[in-house]
C-alpha cells in the first residue's frame, strides 16, 4: 500500500509539474 501511495504521489507530482509548465 505504501508503495502504491508513493507511486500515486509521484504521478500526481508529475501531472502538477506538467500543468504548471503549461500554465506558465
N, C-alpha and C positions, 0 to 999 in steps of 0.2 A: 504493500500500500504506500509506504513511504517513497519508494522508488517511483511509483506511478504519479504521486503528487508532485515529486521533484520534476518529473518529465513534463507534466502538465504546466507547471510554473515556467519551465524553460520555453515551452511552446508559446505560452501567453506573453512572456517577456519578448520573444522574437516578434510576435504579432504586434505588440505595442511599439516596438522599435520600428517596425516596418510602417505602422500607421504614423508614427512621429515623423519619419522620413518623408512620407507622402505629404503630411500636413505642412512641413517646412517649405 
